[in-house]
Amino acid sequence: MNFIKKHKGFLFLFFFISLWLTLLLFISPERILSIIGLEMGYFFIFLSALLGIPALGSFSFYITFLTLVSTGEFNLFLLILTIVPARIFGDFLFFSLGYKGHAALNDLISRSLKSFSLWLKKKPSWVLSLVVYLYSSFAPLPQDALMVTMGLGKIKFRSIFLPILLGNVTFILLIYFVLLGYFNKFISLI
């Protein structure tokens, strides 16, 4: 029983992902899209991108995005217009949480963050931009942890806004083209 209490978040996430994958074994993404409709598909993608919370919400965004986009029915431009603002707004909320929550941390974490912040400020600004861009475009991990860390490090949001924006667009393009098999066609056009 102690194991369940200690790992309830992980177990819930594992159960949720297992249930979703089992559902996908019996119901195709096309069938799910025909049930909810294309417009509601955009709404579900927007909602899951907007409500990206650590451990569950961000993973549900990836699952929702991959499931619905795999049908091939979604317009790439509308996906970018739907997802990017929602993710940036969610990222800003977590950044603000980290920025304002700095005072509530214990002394050990505060010292670690201060040293991290000093280390980061010694680096050229392009290093931070590159790290944020690479993380937000290629890492299939929640951006919430990155945003809270940047906020706790007292980084200015405007200095990471463009890398987040470009990283989200790159992520959507990458998943869209790879998932739908357009990557080979796209490369042949170049």
N, C-alpha and C positions, 0 to 999 in steps of 0.2 A: 504494500500500500504506500509506503514511503517513496518507492521508486516512481509510482504514478504521480504523486503530489510533486515530486521534485522535477519531473520531466513532462508535466501536463501540457505545456505549450508545444513542445516537440511532438508529443503523441497526438495532439489535436491537429497539428499541421500534417503529420503523416497520415492520419485518418482522412483528412480533407482531400489531400492529393490522391490517396489510394481510391477514395470514393469517386473522385472526378475521372481518374484514369479508367476505373472499372466501368463507369458510365459511358466513356468514350469507346470502350470495347463493343458495347451493345448498340450505341446510338452514334451515328456518324456526325461529323461537324456540319455537314450539309443539312441533315435532319434537324439538328439543334437550331441552325439558322432559319430553316423553314418554319419552325415553331415560333421563334421569337421575332422573326422578320429582320430585314436589313437595317431599317432605321433604329430598331431597338438594339441591334448588334452594335451600332455606333454608340448608342447610349450606354450599353454595358461596358464597352471598352473604355469610354470616357469615365464612367463611374469607378471602375476598378483602377484606372490610372490616377484619378483624383484622390481616392481614399486609400492610397498605398500606405499601409501601416506596417511596422516591422513584423517580420516573420509570417504574417498571413496575407495582408493586403497586397504586398508587392508580388508575392508568389501568385496570388489569384489574378493579378494583372497579367503576368506572363502566361498563365494557363488560359485565361480568357482570350488574350490577344492571339496566341498561337492557334487555339482551337478555331476561333472565328475567321481569322485571316487564311487559314488553310483551305477554306472553301473556295477562295479565289474570287469572291463576289465583291470585295471591298475596293473602293477607289483609294489609291495610294495617297493622293493629295488630301482627300478628306480625312484619311487616317492621321496624317501628319497634323492637320488642323484640329483634329479631335484630341489626340494624345499629348502632343507637346505642351500646350498650355496647361492641361490638367496636371501633368507630371511636374512642370515648373512650379505651379502653385503649391502642390504637395511638398515639393522640395523646399520651397520658401518657408512653409509652415514648420518643417523639421529643422531647417536652418535657424529660424527664429527661436524655436524651442531650445536649441543648443546655445544660441547667443544669449538669451535671457536667463537660461537655467544655470549659467556658469557659477553664480553665487551659491547655489544650493548644493554644490558638490563637496565631498569631504576633502580634507587637506591633501591626502595622497594623490587622488585623481587631479586635483587642482594643480599640484606641482608638476605632474606628468604633462598636463595640458599646457602649462606655462612653458615647459621645456620644448614641447612639440611646436608650440606657437613661435617661440624664438628660433627654433631650427628652421621652420617654414619661412619665416621672415628673412632669414639669411640667404635663402635660395632666390634665384631670379624669378620674376613673376611668371615667365613662360613655363617654368617647371610645374607650378601649381595648375596653370591652365591645361597643360598637357596631361597631368595626372587625372584631373577632373574629367577631361574629354575622354580619355581612354577608359576610365572606370564607367562613365555613363554610356559609352557607346558599345563597349565590347564585353563588359562583365555582366553576366546574367544574375546579378545580385541586387538586392534592394539598394536604392540610392539614399534611403533614409539614414543609414549609418554614416555614409559619407557626409551628408548634409549636417547632421548633428555634430560630427567631428569638426567640420569647417566652422560651424557656429560657435562651438566651444573654444576653438582656436582663435576666435575673434577675427576671422577673415571677412573682408567686406563682400557682401553678396554680389555687388555689381562687378567685382573682379572675377567671379566664377559664373556669372549669368550666361555669357556667350558660349563658354565651353560646355555648359549643361545643355543649352539650346541645341548647339551643333551635335553634341553627343547623343541626345534623344533622337534627332532627325537621322543621324547615322545608324542608330540602333534599329529604328523602324525600317529604314531602307534595306539594311542588311537582312533582317528577319524576313521582310517581304520578298526580296529577290531570292534568297536562299530557300525559303520555305516553299515558294511557288515554282521553283525550278527555273526562274527567269535569269538566274545568275549567268548561266552559259549563254543565253541569248544576249544578255547585256554586255558581256565580255566580247562577244562576236561583233557587236556594234562599234566597239572602240577600235 
